[in-house]
Amino acid sequence: MKAGATQGGGTRVRAREPPLADRRAHTGFTLIEIVVALAILGLVTSTVYLALGGAMTSAERVKEAQKPYQRGRVARSFLASALRSSAPFTGVPGDG
């Protein structure tokens, strides 16, 4: 017999509905679940953004702090190269 059909006495016979657990399994996400998921996603995203922003700021500070040391290394390398390429000192002519 089809849902909504009548039996001989004129009473309607209803199709049997599945239990609540079965119906819920096929309905999808509720609005509350979506809002909670978006809130969690927002918290995670903002935390990652702040952490990366702090790391970038720290990297820039370190780069600025290293500049004088880098200049010193370049100067030392230049002086060492210049000293290696100079002629050795043999003394004053006519001293010997």
C-alpha positions in Angstrom: 0.0 0.0 0.0 1.3 3.5 -0.8 1.8 6.2 1.7 -1.3 8.2 2.2 -3.5 5.5 0.7 -6.7 4.6 2.6 -7.7 1.1 3.7 -11.2 -0.2 3.5 -12.5 1.7 6.6 -11.4 5.1 5.3 -8.5 5.4 7.7 -5.2 6.6 6.3 -2.1 4.4 6.6 1.1 6.4 7.0 4.4 5.1 5.6 6.7 4.2 8.4 9.3 6.9 8.9 12.9 5.9 9.7 14.1 6.5 13.2 15.6 9.8 14.1 19.2 8.6 14.0 18.7 7.3 10.4 17.2 10.6 9.3 19.9 12.7 10.9 22.7 10.7 9.2 21.5 12.0 5.8 20.7 15.6 6.6 24.2 17.2 6.5 25.7 19.9 8.8 23.7 22.1 11.0 24.2 25.9 11.1 25.7 25.7 14.6 28.3 23.1 13.4 29.3 25.3 10.5 29.6 28.4 12.7 31.7 26.6 15.2 34.0 25.2 12.5 34.4 28.7 11.0 35.2 30.1 14.4 37.9 27.5 15.0 39.3 28.1 11.5 39.4 31.8 12.2 41.3 31.2 15.5 43.8 28.9 13.8 44.3 31.3 10.9 44.9 34.3 13.1 47.3 32.4 15.3 49.4 31.3 12.3 49.3 34.9 10.9 50.6 36.4 14.2 53.3 33.7 14.6 54.6 34.3 11.0 54.4 38.0 11.4 56.5 37.8 14.6 59.0 35.5 12.9 59.4 37.9 10.0 60.0 40.8 12.3 62.6 38.9 14.2 64.3 37.9 11.0 64.5 41.6 9.9 66.0 42.6 13.3 68.6 39.9 13.0 69.5 40.9 9.5 69.9 44.5 10.6 72.0 43.4 13.6 74.3 41.4 11.4 75.2 44.2 9.0 78.1 45.7 11.1 79.6 42.2 11.5 79.3 41.5 7.8 81.1 44.8 7.0 83.8 43.8 9.4 84.3 40.5 7.7 84.5 42.1 4.3 87.1 44.6 5.6 89.1 41.9 7.2 89.0 39.8 4.0 90.1 42.8 1.9 93.0 43.6 4.3 94.1 40.0 4.4 94.1 39.8 0.6 96.0 43.1 0.3 98.7 41.9 2.8 99.1 38.5 1.0 99.7 40.2 -2.3 102.2 42.7 -1.0 105.9 42.1 -1.5 107.7 40.7 1.6 109.8 43.1 3.6 113.5 42.3 3.1 114.9 45.2 5.0 116.4 48.6 4.1 118.7 48.6 1.1 122.4 49.0 2.0 121.8 47.7 5.5 123.5 44.5 4.9 
